[in-house]
Structures are given as C-alpha cells and as structure tokens.
C-alpha cells in the first residue's frame, strides 16, 4: 500500500478529519449569519479574545474551553452594551480586539513556569487533537446544531428585518447575544483545528463561496457545509501528502473553492 495512504488511515489522522468536519459543519450556519449580519470584524475580535482566554486559563489552571468562552462573552457584552455609549461599535471592536491580543501576549511573557506554544494557538495544531478534544468538539457541534434548528426562524427574522422581528415579539439584542455565544463556543473548539488567526476565514470564505450557488438561506447553509467539509478534508490531505501546515492548507482549499464558484458565477452573468 502507498505510504501516503497508510498515513491517511492512522488514528490521529482520523481524529483530525472528524474534528475538521465537525468544525466545518457547525461553522456553516454560523458563518452564514456572520456574512448576512456583516459580523466579520466581530468574529475577528472573538478570535483575538480567545488568545487572552487561553493565557488566563494557563495562568490560573482553568479549563481552556470554559475560559475562552467566558472571555469571548465578556467581550461581546462589552461591545454590545458599550458600543454607542463609550464609543462607536466599530471603535469598541477595534479597542477590545487589539487590547485582548496585547494583554494576552504580555501575560504570556510573565508566565515563566508555563510553556505556551503561540504558533499552535495562532495557526492550529489539528494533528494533535485527542479523543477528549474530539468529544468536546462533538458535544459543541451537536449543541449548536440543535440551537440553530430551534432558533432558526427567530435568528433569520431578526437578521432580515429587525423591525419585523420586534413586531413579532423577537428581541434583536437577544438573538445577537445568542449568536455571540455560539461564536464564542466555536472559537473555543476551533483553536486547535485552524488557530485564532484563521477561524474567521473559516467562517467567511465557505459562505462567500456558497452564495452564488444558493437561492434560499437554507440552501446556502447546506452548500456552505459541503464546501467547508471539502475544504477541511482537502487541506488535511494536502498537509499530510506535501508536508505543509494544516490550518493554512484548509483555508487555501476554501479560497480555491471560493475562486471557482465566483469565477463560474461571473462567467455565467
């Protein structure tokens, strides 16, 4: 058997594939809402806040996933309720985003007895996904899919027309916080797969690639999930066969699909 095929069948590769597929599936509906609501910068801020959450977890011996979610939620609350009062929302996002990175790096430098692999935090280390990591990822994926199934009409109505949402008894601020919670949980579990710097790309590129192929919101989510899964498997395979970083390889695969769908759409126009 080809040595490359043998590597692809190893246990750690199977875990990496399952983790990347899970991230791609749950990122599909969330990524569509990020694109529809123009929340890309918000997602970027959540990813930066995740770095601070990891460092705080290591400093105080806390569970990393819970720490990341807590810090991301505090960031979301600060931006949601501070935007427009302390400063504009864009300004608040910029301040919180860069401050999170700066404080995280400073605190990391002060942790003499703790070894922090910044490269794996920034770009991911999917091949090091353990069975425990896989169980956490699976639980979050199932929970978020159930959340989107249950809240889909409210989230979609609030996204399409906030006035209509209020008239229907839906609070736009509440749906925004729900999306923020889902985003924080995705960031927490995706750190090991694609890293903090590439999480937002995984949220934005597959939905952007799916948009020309979609006629309804539900169809866009389904196509996004397929493209995201294809990108994850393609990037993982490339990284193993030609020895390149897995996280960036996944994003490169997604970008290639984006170019194909957009060029095809432009040619048909």
CORUR-V43495 format. One record per pair of residues at least 12 apart in sequence whose ideal C-beta (glycine too) atoms are under 10 Angstrom apart, sorted by the first residue. I is the first residue (numbers start at 0). J is the second residue. D is the distance in whole Angstrom. If there is no record, write none. Layout:
BEGIN
((I,J,D) (I,J,D))
END
This chain:
BEGIN
((3,236,9) (3,239,7) (3,240,5) (3,241,10) (4,240,10) (6,239,6) (6,240,8) (7,235,9) (7,236,7) (7,239,6) (7,240,8) (9,126,9) (9,239,9) (10,130,9) (11,125,9) (11,126,6) (11,127,8) (11,128,7) (11,129,9) (12,125,10) (12,126,7) (12,128,10) (12,235,7) (12,236,9) (12,239,7) (13,128,10) (13,133,9) (14,125,9) (14,126,9) (14,127,9) (14,128,5) (14,129,7) (14,130,7) (14,132,8) (14,133,5) (14,136,10) (15,124,10) (15,125,5) (15,126,5) (15,127,9) (15,128,5) (15,132,10) (15,133,9) (15,191,10) (15,192,8) (15,231,9) (15,235,6) (15,238,9) (15,239,9) (15,245,7) (16,125,9) (16,128,10) (16,228,10) (16,231,8) (16,232,6) (16,235,6) (16,236,9) (17,128,8) (17,133,6) (17,136,8) (17,137,8) (17,140,10) (17,231,10) (18,125,6) (18,126,10) (18,128,5) (18,129,10) (18,132,7) (18,133,6) (18,135,10) (18,136,5) (18,137,9) (18,140,10) (18,188,8) (18,189,9) (18,191,8) (18,192,6) (18,231,9) (18,235,10) (19,123,10) (19,125,6) (19,128,9) (19,136,9) (19,189,9) (19,192,6) (19,193,8) (19,201,9) (19,227,9) (19,228,8) (19,230,9) (19,231,4) (19,232,7) (19,234,8) (19,235,6) (19,245,8) (19,246,10) (19,249,7) (20,136,10) (20,140,9) (20,224,9) (20,227,9) (20,228,5) (20,229,10) (20,231,6) (20,232,7) (20,235,9) (21,133,8) (21,136,5) (21,137,6) (21,138,10) (21,139,8) (21,140,4) (21,141,9) (21,143,10) (21,144,10) (21,188,8) (21,189,10) (21,192,9) (21,228,10) (21,231,9) (22,123,10) (22,125,9) (22,136,7) (22,139,9) (22,140,8) (22,185,7) (22,188,7) (22,189,5) (22,191,10) (22,192,5) (22,193,7) (22,198,9) (22,201,7) (22,227,8) (22,228,10) (22,231,7) (22,249,9) (23,140,10) (23,189,10) (23,192,9) (23,193,10) (23,201,7) (23,205,7) (23,223,9) (23,224,7) (23,225,9) (23,226,8) (23,227,3) (23,228,5) (23,229,8) (23,230,7) (23,231,5) (23,232,9) (23,249,9) (23,253,9) (24,140,6) (24,143,9) (24,144,7) (24,223,9) (24,224,5) (24,225,10) (24,227,7) (24,228,7) (24,231,9) (25,136,9) (25,139,7) (25,140,5) (25,141,9) (25,142,9) (25,143,5) (25,144,6) (25,146,10) (25,147,8) (25,181,8) (25,184,9) (25,185,6) (25,188,8) (25,189,9) (25,224,9) (25,227,9) (26,140,10) (26,143,9) (26,182,10) (26,185,6) (26,189,8) (26,192,10) (26,193,10) (26,198,9) (26,201,5) (26,202,6) (26,203,10) (26,205,7) (26,206,9) (26,223,8) (26,224,8) (26,227,6) (26,228,10) (26,231,10) (27,144,10) (27,147,9) (27,202,9) (27,205,7) (27,206,7) (27,209,8) (27,219,9) (27,220,5) (27,221,8) (27,222,8) (27,223,4) (27,224,4) (27,225,8) (27,226,8) (27,227,6) (27,228,9) (28,143,8) (28,144,8) (28,146,9) (28,147,5) (28,148,9) (28,151,8) (28,154,9) (28,178,10) (28,181,9) (28,206,9) (28,216,9) (28,217,9) (28,219,9) (28,220,5) (28,221,10) (28,223,8) (28,224,8) (29,42,9) (29,143,7) (29,146,10) (29,147,8) (29,178,7) (29,181,6) (29,182,6) (29,184,9) (29,185,6) (29,201,10) (29,202,7) (29,206,9) (29,220,9) (29,223,10) (30,42,9) (30,182,10) (30,185,9) (30,199,9) (30,200,10) (30,201,7) (30,202,4) (30,203,6) (30,204,8) (30,205,6) (30,206,4) (30,207,9) (30,209,9) (30,219,10) (30,220,9) (30,223,6) (30,224,9) (30,227,8) (31,147,10) (31,155,10) (31,158,9) (31,202,9) (31,205,9) (31,206,5) (31,207,10) (31,209,8) (31,210,9) (31,213,9) (31,216,7) (31,217,10) (31,219,6) (31,220,5) (31,222,10) (31,223,6) (31,224,10) (32,147,9) (32,154,7) (32,155,9) (32,157,10) (32,158,6) (32,174,9) (32,175,10) (32,178,6) (32,181,9) (32,182,9) (32,202,9) (32,206,9) (32,216,9) (32,220,9) (33,45,10) (33,178,8) (33,182,7) (33,199,8) (33,202,5) (33,203,6) (33,206,7) (34,202,8) (34,203,6) (34,204,10) (34,205,10) (34,206,5) (34,207,6) (34,209,9) (34,210,7) (34,219,9) (34,223,9) (35,154,10) (35,155,9) (35,158,5) (35,159,8) (35,206,8) (35,210,10) (35,216,8) (35,219,9) (36,154,10) (36,157,9) (36,158,6) (36,174,10) (36,175,8) (36,178,8) (38,92,10) (38,158,10) (38,175,9) (38,178,8) (38,179,9) (38,182,8) (38,199,10) (38,202,9) (38,203,10) (39,199,6) (39,200,10) (39,202,8) (39,203,6) (40,78,10) (40,88,9) (40,89,7) (40,92,5) (40,93,8) (40,96,8) (40,199,9) (41,74,9) (41,75,8) (41,78,7) (41,79,10) (41,88,9) (41,92,6) (41,95,10) (41,96,9) (41,175,9) (41,178,9) (41,179,8) (41,182,8) (41,199,9) (42,179,10) (42,182,6) (42,185,9) (42,186,8) (42,198,7) (42,199,5) (42,200,10) (42,201,10) (42,202,5) (42,203,8) (43,92,8) (43,93,10) (43,96,6) (43,195,9) (43,196,9) (43,198,9) (43,199,5) (43,200,10) (43,202,9) (43,203,10) (44,71,9) (44,74,6) (44,75,9) (44,77,10) (44,78,7) (44,91,9) (44,92,5) (44,93,8) (44,94,9) (44,95,6) (44,96,4) (44,97,9) (44,98,10) (44,99,7) (44,100,10) (44,182,10) (44,199,9) (45,67,9) (45,70,9) (45,71,5) (45,72,9) (45,74,7) (45,75,7) (45,78,10) (45,92,10) (45,95,10) (45,96,9) (45,99,9) (45,179,8) (45,182,5) (45,183,6) (45,185,9) (45,186,5) (45,187,10) (45,195,9) (45,198,8) (45,199,8) (45,202,10) (46,67,10) (46,71,9) (46,96,9) (46,99,9) (46,100,10) (46,121,10) (46,182,9) (46,185,10) (46,186,6) (46,189,9) (46,190,9) (46,193,10) (46,194,9) (46,195,5) (46,196,7) (46,197,8) (46,198,5) (46,199,6) (46,200,10) (46,202,9) (47,70,10) (47,71,10) (47,74,9) (47,92,10) (47,95,8) (47,96,5) (47,97,7) (47,98,9) (47,99,5) (47,100,5) (47,101,9) (47,103,8) (47,186,10) (47,195,7) (47,196,9) (47,198,10) (47,199,10) (48,67,8) (48,69,10) (48,70,5) (48,71,5) (48,72,9) (48,73,8) (48,74,4) (48,75,9) (48,77,10) (48,78,10) (48,95,7) (48,96,8) (48,98,9) (48,99,4) (48,100,9) (48,102,10) (48,103,9) (48,183,8) (48,186,8) (48,195,9) (49,63,9) (49,66,9) (49,67,5) (49,68,9) (49,70,7) (49,71,6) (49,74,9) (49,99,8) (49,103,9) (49,120,8) (49,183,8) (49,186,5) (49,187,7) (49,189,9) (49,190,6) (49,194,10) (49,195,5) (49,198,8) (50,67,9) (50,70,9) (50,99,6) (50,100,6) (50,101,10) (50,102,9) (50,103,4) (50,104,8) (50,106,10) (50,107,9) (50,115,10) (50,117,9) (50,120,6) (50,121,8) (50,186,10) (50,190,9) (50,194,10) (50,195,5) (50,196,9) (51,66,9) (51,67,9) (51,70,5) (51,71,9) (51,73,10) (51,74,9) (51,95,10) (51,98,9) (51,99,4) (51,100,8) (51,101,9) (51,102,6) (51,103,4) (51,104,9) (51,105,10) (51,106,8) (51,107,9) (52,64,9) (52,65,9) (52,66,5) (52,67,4) (52,68,8) (52,69,7) (52,70,4) (52,71,7) (52,72,10) (52,73,9) (52,74,9) (52,99,9) (52,103,8) (52,183,9) (52,186,9) (52,187,8) (52,190,9) (52,195,10) (53,66,7) (53,67,6) (53,70,9) (53,103,7) (53,107,9) (53,115,8) (53,117,10) (53,120,6) (53,187,9) (53,190,7) (53,195,8) (54,66,9) (54,70,10) (54,99,10) (54,102,8) (54,103,5) (54,104,8) (54,105,9) (54,106,5) (54,107,5) (54,108,10) (54,109,9) (54,110,7) (54,113,9) (54,115,7) (54,117,10) (54,120,9) (55,67,9) (55,69,9) (55,70,7) (55,102,9) (55,103,8) (55,106,7) (56,69,9) (56,70,9) (57,106,9) (57,107,8) (57,110,6) (57,112,10) (57,113,5) (57,114,9) (57,115,6) (58,106,6) (58,107,9) (58,109,8) (58,110,6) (58,113,7) (58,115,10) (60,113,10) (62,135,10) (62,187,10) (63,135,10) (63,187,8) (63,190,8) (63,191,9) (64,132,9) (64,135,6) (64,136,10) (64,139,8) (64,184,8) (64,187,5) (64,188,7) (64,190,9) (64,191,10) (65,187,8) (66,187,8) (67,183,7) (67,184,9) (67,186,6) (67,187,4) (67,188,9) (67,190,7) (67,195,10) (68,139,10) (68,180,8) (68,183,5) (68,184,6) (68,185,10) (68,186,8) (68,187,5) (68,188,10) (69,183,8) (69,187,10) (70,99,8) (70,103,9) (70,183,8) (70,186,10) (70,187,9) (71,99,9) (71,179,8) (71,180,8) (71,182,7) (71,183,3) (71,184,8) (71,185,10) (71,186,6) (71,187,7) (72,176,8) (72,179,7) (72,180,6) (72,182,10) (72,183,6) (72,184,10) (73,95,9) (73,183,10) (74,91,10) (74,92,9) (74,95,5) (74,96,8) (74,98,10) (74,99,7) (74,179,9) (74,183,8) (75,95,9) (75,175,8) (75,176,7) (75,178,9) (75,179,4) (75,180,8) (75,182,8) (75,183,7) (76,176,8) (76,179,8) (77,91,7) (77,92,10) (77,94,9) (77,95,6) (78,90,10) (78,91,5) (78,92,6) (78,94,9) (78,95,6) (78,96,9) (78,179,9) (79,91,9) (79,172,7) (79,175,6) (79,176,7) (79,179,7) (80,172,9) (80,176,10) (81,94,9) (81,95,9) (82,95,10) (99,195,10) (100,195,9) (103,115,10) (103,117,9) (103,120,9) (103,195,10) (104,117,8) (107,120,9) (117,194,10) (117,195,10) (118,194,8) (118,244,9) (119,190,9) (119,191,8) (119,194,7) (119,195,10) (119,246,9) (120,190,6) (120,191,9) (120,194,6) (120,195,6) (120,196,9) (121,190,9) (121,193,10) (121,194,5) (121,195,6) (121,196,5) (121,197,8) (121,246,9) (122,193,8) (122,194,4) (122,195,8) (122,196,6) (122,197,7) (122,244,6) (122,245,9) (122,246,5) (122,247,6) (122,250,10) (123,189,8) (123,190,7) (123,191,6) (123,192,5) (123,193,4) (123,194,4) (123,195,8) (123,196,9) (123,197,7) (123,198,9) (123,201,10) (123,244,8) (123,245,7) (123,246,4) (123,247,9) (123,249,8) (123,250,10) (124,190,9) (124,191,6) (124,192,9) (124,193,10) (124,194,8) (124,244,9) (124,245,8) (124,246,8) (125,189,10) (125,191,7) (125,192,5) (125,193,7) (125,194,9) (125,231,9) (125,234,9) (125,235,7) (125,238,8) (125,244,9) (125,245,5) (125,246,7) (125,248,10) (125,249,8) (126,191,10) (126,235,9) (126,238,8) (126,239,8) (126,245,6) (127,191,7) (128,191,6) (128,192,7) (129,191,9) (132,188,8) (132,191,6) (132,192,9) (133,188,10) (135,184,10) (135,187,9) (135,188,6) (135,191,10) (136,185,10) (136,187,10) (136,188,5) (136,189,8) (136,191,8) (136,192,8) (137,188,9) (138,184,10) (138,188,9) (139,181,9) (139,184,5) (139,185,7) (139,187,8) (139,188,5) (139,189,9) (140,184,10) (140,185,9) (140,188,8) (142,181,9) (142,184,8) (143,180,9) (143,181,5) (143,182,10) (143,184,7) (143,185,7) (143,188,9) (146,177,7) (146,178,10) (146,180,9) (146,181,6) (146,184,9) (147,177,10) (147,178,10) (147,181,8) (147,220,8) (150,169,10) (150,173,10) (150,174,7) (150,177,6) (150,178,9) (150,181,9) (151,216,9) (151,217,8) (151,220,9) (152,167,9) (152,169,9) (153,167,8) (153,168,9) (153,169,5) (153,170,9) (153,171,10) (153,173,9) (153,174,6) (153,177,9) (154,169,9) (154,174,5) (154,175,10) (154,177,7) (154,178,7) (154,181,9) (154,216,10) (155,174,9) (155,216,6) (155,217,9) (156,169,6) (156,171,9) (156,174,9) (157,169,6) (157,170,8) (157,171,5) (157,172,9) (157,173,8) (157,174,4) (157,175,8) (157,177,9) (157,178,9) (158,171,9) (158,174,8) (158,175,10) (158,178,9) (158,216,9) (159,216,9) (161,174,9) (161,175,10) (182,198,9) (182,199,10) (182,202,8) (185,198,7) (185,201,9) (185,202,8) (186,198,6) (186,199,9) (186,202,9) (189,201,7) (189,202,9) (189,246,10) (191,246,9) (192,231,8) (192,235,10) (192,245,8) (192,246,7) (192,249,8) (193,231,9) (193,234,9) (193,244,10) (193,245,8) (193,246,4) (193,247,8) (193,248,10) (193,249,6) (193,250,7) (193,253,10) (194,244,9) (194,245,10) (194,246,5) (194,247,9) (194,250,10) (195,246,10) (196,246,8) (196,247,9) (196,250,10) (197,244,10) (197,246,5) (197,247,7) (197,249,8) (197,250,5) (197,253,10) (198,246,9) (198,250,10) (199,250,10) (200,246,9) (200,247,9) (200,249,9) (200,250,5) (200,251,10) (200,253,7) (200,254,8) (201,227,7) (201,230,8) (201,231,8) (201,246,9) (201,249,7) (201,250,7) (201,253,7) (202,223,10) (202,227,9) (203,253,9) (203,257,9) (204,223,10) (204,226,9) (204,227,9) (204,230,8) (204,249,10) (204,250,7) (204,251,10) (204,252,9) (204,253,4) (204,254,6) (204,255,10) (204,256,8) (204,257,5) (205,219,10) (205,222,9) (205,223,5) (205,224,8) (205,225,9) (205,226,5) (205,227,4) (205,228,9) (205,229,9) (205,230,6) (205,231,10) (205,253,6) (205,254,10) (205,256,7) (205,257,8) (205,260,10) (206,219,7) (206,220,8) (206,222,9) (206,223,5) (206,224,10) (206,226,9) (206,227,9) (206,257,10) (207,223,9) (207,226,10) (207,253,9) (207,254,10) (207,256,10) (207,257,6) (207,260,9) (207,261,8) (208,222,8) (208,223,8) (208,226,5) (208,227,9) (208,229,10) (208,230,9) (208,253,7) (208,254,9) (208,255,9) (208,256,5) (208,257,4) (208,258,8) (208,259,8) (208,260,5) (208,261,7) (208,264,10) (209,221,8) (209,222,4) (209,223,4) (209,224,9) (209,225,8) (209,226,6) (209,227,9) (209,256,9) (209,257,9) (209,260,7) (210,222,9) (210,223,9) (210,257,10) (210,260,8) (210,261,9) (210,264,9) (211,257,10) (211,260,5) (211,261,6) (211,262,10) (211,263,7) (211,264,4) (211,265,9) (211,267,9) (211,268,9) (212,225,10) (212,226,9) (212,260,6) (212,263,9) (212,264,8) (222,260,9) (225,256,10) (226,252,9) (226,253,7) (226,256,5) (226,257,8) (226,259,10) (226,260,8) (227,249,9) (227,252,10) (227,253,7) (227,256,9) (229,252,7) (229,253,9) (229,255,10) (229,256,7) (230,248,9) (230,249,6) (230,250,8) (230,251,9) (230,252,4) (230,253,4) (230,254,8) (230,255,8) (230,256,6) (230,257,9) (231,245,9) (231,248,10) (231,249,5) (231,252,8) (231,253,8) (232,249,9) (232,252,8) (233,248,8) (233,249,8) (233,251,9) (233,252,4) (233,253,9) (233,255,8) (233,256,8) (234,246,8) (234,247,8) (234,248,4) (234,249,3) (234,250,7) (234,251,7) (234,252,4) (234,253,8) (234,255,10) (235,248,7) (235,249,7) (235,252,9) (236,248,9) (236,252,9) (237,249,9) (237,251,8) (237,252,7) (238,251,10) (238,252,10))
END
